[in-house]
Amino acid sequence: MNPALDDHVNNKALDGLFSLIAVKEKGIRTDVNQRTSDLLKKVFGS
């Protein structure tokens, strides 16, 4: 276990950030209405 509080907080923040990104990406892949930009439509459209 790492006793440094700042490392722990940073790691948990990154874990949370990547969890939110995963949820958003799943929504973009499954729901056409979430593909709002031309780039998203191009990348996830096929």
VMD Tcl script that draws the C-alpha trace (Angstrom):
set ca {
  {0.00 0.00 0.00}
  {1.25 3.46 -0.90}
  {1.09 5.86 2.08}
  {1.30 8.95 -0.15}
  {-2.16 10.52 -0.17}
  {-1.60 12.55 -3.33}
  {-0.73 9.42 -5.33}
  {-3.84 7.68 -4.05}
  {-6.08 10.64 -4.91}
  {-4.57 10.97 -8.39}
  {-4.99 7.25 -9.09}
  {-8.62 7.26 -7.96}
  {-9.34 10.37 -10.04}
  {-7.86 8.71 -13.11}
  {-9.86 5.54 -12.46}
  {-13.03 7.62 -12.26}
  {-12.17 9.56 -15.39}
  {-11.56 6.42 -17.43}
  {-14.78 4.90 -16.10}
  {-16.73 7.92 -17.36}
  {-14.97 7.73 -20.73}
  {-15.92 4.05 -21.01}
  {-19.58 4.82 -20.29}
  {-19.62 7.63 -22.85}
  {-17.92 5.48 -25.50}
  {-20.41 2.66 -24.95}
  {-23.25 5.14 -25.43}
  {-21.71 6.48 -28.64}
  {-21.26 2.98 -30.00}
  {-24.80 1.85 -29.19}
  {-26.93 5.00 -29.59}
  {-26.89 6.79 -32.92}
  {-28.30 9.97 -31.35}
  {-25.13 10.41 -29.27}
  {-23.00 10.70 -32.41}
  {-23.35 14.47 -32.63}
  {-20.30 15.55 -34.62}
  {-19.24 14.65 -38.14}
  {-16.12 12.99 -36.78}
  {-18.11 10.73 -34.44}
  {-20.45 9.83 -37.27}
  {-17.49 8.99 -39.50}
  {-15.61 6.92 -36.90}
  {-18.55 5.05 -35.35}
  {-20.89 5.07 -38.32}
  {-19.84 1.86 -39.99}
}
mol new
graphics top color blue
foreach p $ca { graphics top sphere $p radius 0.5 }
foreach p [lrange $ca 0 end-1] q [lrange $ca 1 end] { graphics top cylinder $p $q radius 0.2 }
display resetview
